[in-house]
Amino acid sequence: MQDDPIPTVKFPNGADVPALGQGTWAMGEDAGHAKAEIESLRTGIDLGMTLIDTAEMYGDGGAEEIVGQAIKGRRDEVFITSKVYPWNASLKGTIDACENSLERLGTERIDLYLLHWRGNYPLAETVEAFETLKAAGKIGAWGVSNFDTDDMQELLRVPDGANVAANQVLYNLSRRGIEFDLLPWCQSRNIPIMAYSPIEQGRILHHPELIHIAKAYQATPAQLALAFLLKRDGVIVVPKTSNAERVRENRDCISLDITDEDWQALDAAFPPPTSKRSLEML
């Protein structure tokens, strides 16, 4: 069970991170939930889920503060990802936003800093800011979020754009559009994909076939949905929960050994794309 090692994904800069991490969407919005949120993140760290994904948008910075409390005294154990709003993504705005995130996180370095989605500032300007932050040691690497294939191609054409370290997108059993072109495009260039909302915020967990197959493995539908994503090369999964017991359940998905027949049954229930689809977002 939890003795099985979490597989890792290597970033272009050589950093190895666990393929199963932790998300923080909607954390930091209610002080009454803070204790449970901190406990869940610390439980995940204890179990090896040491990649924590957050953003200045989440809880209007509150999620970063929760992360800061959860990692206090354990900074060297974790890999922190955060994101800048597109309307802050000018040269000066990106640098200022990063400084604010660092203060809320209580750290001197963000390991991976992402542009949350495309805005009106030129990509070249945002990349210049990212490279400035990297040179100053404020961030370890930078990437993007919610970028489709054409966005990625454009990014690689700007100065230093080829230094992109990751693309975080919506990806789960019910949202498989990236498998047609974006996922293989990134895989061929060793650019990891980070899958957010890996259980579609719980909406897919009532699917009869997912429940049926999960029962055969004495697993939960969520565990099976996570295992599906972890089977993909170069994919990092960041489920969010504020429940420490649910964190343990998520960690146990690593132990599932699904047969080819059951993978085919999942493909039938959640068909892969047969043509290009526009990138979906939540």
Residue pairs with C-beta under 8 A, 6 or more apart in sequence:
1 252
1 255
2 47
2 248
2 251
2 252
2 254
2 255
4 254
4 255
5 48
5 254
6 18
6 19
6 20
6 48
6 49
6 251
6 254
7 18
7 19
7 20
7 230
7 254
8 16
8 17
8 18
8 19
9 16
9 17
9 18
9 19
9 192
9 234
9 235
9 236
10 16
10 17
10 190
10 192
11 17
11 112
11 141
11 165
11 166
11 192
12 141
12 163
12 165
12 190
12 191
13 140
13 141
13 165
15 79
15 111
15 140
15 141
17 50
17 51
17 79
17 236
18 48
18 49
18 50
18 51
18 79
18 236
19 230
19 235
19 236
19 237
20 49
20 226
20 230
20 236
20 237
20 239
20 250
20 251
20 253
20 254
21 44
21 49
21 50
21 51
21 52
21 53
21 79
21 236
21 237
21 238
22 40
22 41
22 44
22 49
22 51
22 52
22 53
22 238
22 239
22 240
22 247
23 53
23 196
23 238
23 239
23 240
24 37
24 41
24 52
24 53
24 54
24 55
24 58
24 63
24 66
24 67
24 240
25 58
25 63
25 196
25 240
26 58
26 59
26 63
26 240
27 33
27 37
27 54
27 58
27 59
27 62
27 63
27 66
27 67
27 240
27 242
28 34
28 37
28 58
28 59
28 60
28 61
28 62
28 63
28 64
28 65
28 66
29 59
29 62
33 242
34 66
34 69
36 242
36 243
36 244
37 66
37 70
37 242
38 66
38 69
38 70
39 244
40 241
40 242
40 243
40 244
40 246
40 247
41 52
41 66
41 67
41 70
41 71
42 70
42 74
43 244
43 247
43 248
44 50
44 52
44 247
44 250
44 251
45 52
45 70
45 71
45 74
45 77
45 78
47 247
47 248
47 251
48 251
49 247
49 250
49 251
50 77
50 78
50 79
51 78
51 79
51 81
51 236
51 238
52 67
52 70
52 71
52 78
52 79
52 80
52 81
53 81
53 82
53 168
53 194
53 196
53 238
54 63
54 64
54 67
54 80
54 81
54 82
54 83
54 105
55 63
55 64
55 82
55 83
55 114
55 116
56 64
56 82
56 83
56 84
56 85
56 88
56 97
56 100
56 101
57 83
57 85
57 116
58 64
59 65
59 66
61 100
61 101
61 104
64 82
64 101
64 104
64 105
65 104
65 105
67 80
67 105
68 104
68 105
68 106
68 107
69 106
71 77
71 78
71 80
71 105
71 106
71 107
72 106
75 107
79 111
79 112
80 105
80 107
80 109
80 110
80 111
80 112
81 110
81 111
81 112
81 113
81 114
81 166
81 168
81 194
82 101
82 105
82 110
82 112
82 113
82 114
83 113
83 114
83 115
83 116
83 145
83 168
84 93
84 94
84 97
84 98
84 101
84 113
84 114
84 115
84 116
84 126
85 97
85 116
85 119
86 115
86 116
86 117
86 118
86 119
86 120
86 121
87 93
87 119
87 120
88 94
88 96
88 97
89 97
89 115
89 119
89 121
89 125
89 126
89 129
90 121
90 125
90 126
90 129
91 125
91 126
91 128
91 129
91 132
92 129
93 121
93 129
94 126
94 129
94 130
94 133
95 129
95 132
95 133
98 110
98 113
98 133
98 138
98 139
99 138
101 110
102 108
102 109
102 110
102 138
108 137
108 138
109 137
109 138
109 139
109 140
110 138
110 139
110 140
111 139
111 140
111 141
112 139
112 140
112 141
112 142
112 143
112 165
112 166
113 130
113 133
113 139
113 141
113 142
113 143
114 142
114 143
114 144
114 145
114 166
114 168
115 126
115 130
115 142
115 143
115 144
115 145
116 145
116 146
117 145
117 146
117 147
117 281
118 146
118 147
118 151
122 158
123 154
123 155
123 158
123 161
124 158
124 159
124 161
127 142
127 155
127 158
127 159
127 160
127 161
127 163
128 159
128 160
130 139
130 142
130 163
131 142
131 160
131 163
133 139
133 142
134 140
134 141
134 142
134 163
141 163
141 165
141 166
142 163
142 164
142 165
143 164
143 165
143 166
143 167
143 168
143 191
144 151
144 152
144 155
144 164
144 166
144 167
144 168
145 167
145 168
145 169
145 194
145 196
146 168
146 169
146 170
146 279
146 281
147 155
147 167
147 169
147 279
148 182
148 278
148 279
149 181
149 182
149 185
152 164
152 167
152 182
152 185
152 186
152 191
155 161
155 164
156 162
156 164
164 191
165 191
165 192
166 191
166 192
166 193
166 194
166 236
167 182
167 186
167 191
167 192
167 193
167 194
168 193
168 194
168 195
168 196
168 238
169 178
169 182
169 193
169 194
169 195
169 196
169 279
170 195
170 196
170 197
170 279
170 280
170 281
170 282
171 178
171 183
171 193
171 195
171 196
171 198
171 229
171 235
172 195
172 197
172 198
172 199
172 200
172 204
172 225
172 229
173 200
173 204
173 207
173 210
173 225
173 228
173 266
173 270
174 200
174 203
174 204
174 270
175 197
175 200
175 280
176 270
176 271
176 272
176 273
177 273
177 277
177 278
177 279
177 280
178 193
178 279
179 272
179 273
180 272
180 273
180 274
180 275
180 276
180 277
181 276
182 193
182 279
183 193
183 232
183 235
186 192
186 193
186 234
187 193
187 233
187 234
190 234
191 234
192 234
192 235
192 236
193 232
193 234
193 235
193 236
194 235
194 236
194 237
194 238
195 229
195 235
195 236
195 237
195 238
196 238
196 282
197 282
198 225
198 226
198 229
198 237
198 238
198 239
199 205
199 221
199 222
199 225
199 226
199 239
201 282
204 210
204 221
204 225
204 270
205 211
205 220
205 221
205 222
205 225
206 221
207 221
207 269
207 270
209 265
209 266
209 268
209 269
210 221
210 224
210 225
210 266
210 269
211 221
213 224
213 258
213 262
213 265
213 266
214 220
214 221
214 223
214 224
216 262
217 224
217 256
217 258
219 227
219 252
219 253
219 256
220 249
222 239
222 246
222 249
222 250
222 253
223 249
223 250
223 252
223 253
223 256
224 253
224 256
224 258
224 266
226 237
226 239
226 250
226 253
227 253
227 254
227 256
227 258
228 263
228 266
229 235
229 237
230 237
230 253
230 254
231 258
231 263
239 250
241 247
241 250
